[in-house]
Amino acid sequence: MDRYLIESPHEASECENIVRQVAAAGYLHNFDWGCADGVHCGWAVIETDSPAHASQIVPWSVRDKARIVKLVKYESSDPYHKE
């Protein structure tokens, strides 16, 4: 499985509703939130098979604002070096 960073920005007025929706879907433990510091965004790193599945974790009302990034961990200081 691949690892994905989910970035889910939202408006201040949406915070409570977004957190409730993420909790109802069972993914609250995956997310960290910046809302208390005025950065209205949630971040999560999950393992899944596709970016499409990763995006389904984001509540539909803000899904079009979400960014899904496939994460890769490099094993050397030169990421293109083939060992």
C-alpha positions as CSV (number, residue, x, y, z in Angstrom):
1,M,0.0,0.0,0.0
2,D,1.0,3.6,-0.6
3,R,1.1,6.4,2.0
4,Y,-0.8,9.6,1.3
5,L,-0.9,13.0,3.0
6,I,-4.4,14.4,3.1
7,E,-4.7,18.2,3.5
8,S,-8.2,19.3,4.1
9,P,-8.7,23.1,4.4
10,H,-12.0,24.6,5.4
11,E,-13.5,27.8,6.6
12,A,-13.6,28.7,10.3
13,S,-17.4,28.4,10.3
14,E,-17.1,24.8,9.1
15,C,-14.8,23.5,11.8
16,E,-17.3,21.8,14.1
17,N,-19.2,20.2,11.3
18,I,-16.1,18.9,9.6
19,V,-14.6,17.4,12.7
20,R,-18.0,15.7,13.5
21,Q,-18.1,14.2,9.9
22,V,-14.5,12.9,10.1
23,A,-15.3,11.4,13.6
24,A,-18.5,9.8,12.2
25,A,-16.5,8.2,9.4
26,G,-14.1,6.7,11.9
27,Y,-11.0,8.7,10.9
28,L,-10.8,11.3,13.7
29,H,-7.7,9.5,15.2
30,N,-5.9,10.0,11.9
31,F,-6.2,13.8,11.7
32,D,-4.4,16.7,13.3
33,W,-6.0,20.1,13.2
34,G,-4.7,23.6,13.0
35,C,-8.0,25.3,13.8
36,A,-7.0,26.3,17.4
37,D,-4.2,28.3,15.9
38,G,-6.3,30.0,13.2
39,V,-5.2,27.6,10.5
40,H,-8.4,26.0,9.4
41,C,-7.1,22.7,8.0
42,G,-6.9,19.1,8.9
43,W,-3.9,16.8,8.0
44,A,-3.7,13.1,8.0
45,V,-1.3,10.4,6.8
46,I,-2.9,7.2,5.8
47,E,-2.0,4.0,4.0
48,T,-4.3,3.0,1.2
49,D,-4.3,1.7,-2.4
50,S,-5.2,4.9,-4.2
51,P,-5.5,8.6,-4.0
52,A,-9.2,8.2,-4.8
53,H,-9.7,6.2,-1.6
54,A,-7.7,8.7,0.3
55,S,-9.9,11.5,-0.9
56,Q,-13.0,9.7,0.3
57,I,-11.9,10.2,3.9
58,V,-12.4,14.0,3.5
59,P,-16.0,15.1,4.1
60,W,-17.8,15.7,0.8
61,S,-18.6,19.3,1.6
62,V,-14.8,20.2,1.4
63,R,-13.5,17.4,-0.7
64,D,-13.0,19.8,-3.7
65,K,-10.6,21.8,-1.6
66,A,-8.6,18.8,-0.4
67,R,-5.1,18.0,-1.5
68,I,-3.9,14.4,-1.6
69,V,-0.2,13.8,-1.9
70,K,1.5,10.5,-2.3
71,L,4.4,10.2,0.1
72,V,7.7,8.5,-0.7
73,K,10.5,7.9,1.8
74,Y,14.0,8.0,0.3
75,E,16.7,5.7,1.6
76,S,19.7,7.8,0.5
77,S,20.6,11.5,0.3
78,D,20.3,11.1,-3.5
79,P,16.7,10.1,-4.2
80,Y,17.6,9.1,-7.8
81,H,20.6,6.9,-6.8
82,K,20.0,3.3,-7.5
83,E,21.7,1.0,-5.0
